[in-house]
Amino acid sequence: MTGERTVQTDVTLDRWEQEALDHVWVHASHWVELAERRGLRVFVEGKGCILIDSHGDRYLDGLSGLWVVNVGHGRTEIAEAMAKQAARLAYVSAGAFTTTPAVELAEVLARITPGDLSRVFFCSGGSEAVESAVKIVKQAQALRGFPRRYKIIARRGSYHGATFGAMSVAGLRREQEPHFGPFMYGVTHIPSPNRYRNDFGLEGEEGDLMCARFLEQEIEFQGPETVAAFIGEPVSTSNGNHVPSPRYWQMVREICDRHGVLLIMDEVINGFGRTGRMFAAEHFGVVPDIMTVAKGLSSGYAPIAAAIVRPGVFEPFQPEGRRLGHLLTFGGQAVACAAALKNVEIMQREGLPQRAAEMGGYLLEGLRTLMDHPTVGDVRGIGLMCGIELVKDKGTKERWERDGEFLAYLGEKIMERRLIVRAWQVLHVAPPLVVTKEEIDRIASILDECLTLAERKFGLSG
Ligand SMILES: Cc1ncc(COP(=O)(O)O)c(C=O)c1O
């Protein structure tokens, strides 16, 4: 076909890889990297933290897919629950009806989420959950008698998804503006807690609290009567995995209440045990008005997500003649609900949030031993969600170029050792919550070896 590139590679591709290169549009990936630098893998099987590719090679999944597979790969119990539900009933109109697994799952979520979060709007992925939350807050404010409250305040550097509204509240303007601007009208972004490079030059908790005070300033600057909601991830991975002081979130809650602004906590990555509690909001003693969840809700066994709201958010939609102007065909799909129900049951039965807290402590300890490396500026995390900040120079904290040679080389060496992590400017490690100490030791030792190799190659071995 005209315009298609031929693959220049010395790697022998099997049938799956060749066909994948020909026909699969792998999300957000560089085609050349996949095609010519052996970046592509086609996986066929998984068990616990192990993935097996089409060559039969075994990989250690140090990122749970994309912070998704919390209960681990290969859970036949979930597969059986899904098969049973699919055979019984897979789908009814999301616009008019619901099903028994959706009812059961909504009841479970109302019970296990913090405070009085109790009304569940189901959808299929994190972006849809955020998109739904944004529409819910806008319409809820209008129905409450504040039609001018349409603005959303979000945070620089946060990630909330790839669909248009979610992308607009995500704080990644520099990357996205060239292709997708202008964004949804009425979104502004404020600084986010960061104890390594605080925007105000402040240290420790004081830096976090200044970010909360900034929210109040921004609300006052915009005019409280125009602001619908504030959105943030309790602990933001895209912002570098900084764990804020509980006071930060408590102040944010107080500020939102003071100004009639609804608080959306995006727990798409944080939720379902990842941080060592079932939900990260629990660490901070705060109940949001809306919580968005996805990923760990089904551990990736089915595409399912939700925006879960408090009674006060749902009430304006209750009177006769009113309804949320938002329908997603696959919201609450019965097989996906059955998968999520079994997934949550396993999490509770096996005490996986608690396990994430324990193993997370062990992982953080292991990764902190890498601080001796000249390129490791900081190591931080909560539960099984850890980040290693990679820098050119610890004194200046200068970052590596995101698509530069150092990170590419480091990533390649790690992949050669069949460990899957995300080697970006912050290297993310987030294995399934069933990870063992031996697997954690292996992660730390592979990273140690690969950092040494990369530092040697780039003349940084001290
Ligand atoms: C915090 C957060 N919100 C929303 C999303 C979007 O989720 P999805 O990719 O399932 O649409 C992500 C995805 O990584 C995320 O990390």
The ligand as an ORCA input file, in Angstrom:
! r2SCAN-3c Opt
* xyz 0 1
  C      -5.801      9.429     37.270
  C      -6.334      8.970     35.949
  N      -7.542      9.365     35.542
  C      -8.074      8.974     34.374
  C      -7.377      8.136     33.527
  C      -7.965      7.722     32.215
  O      -8.302      6.384     32.268
  P      -8.511      5.502     30.930
  O      -7.174      5.395     30.290
  O      -9.049      4.207     31.470
  O      -9.496      6.199     30.081
  C      -6.117      7.681     33.907
  C      -5.353      6.774     33.037
  O      -4.223      6.434     33.273
  C      -5.564      8.134     35.133
  O      -4.348      7.764     35.522
*
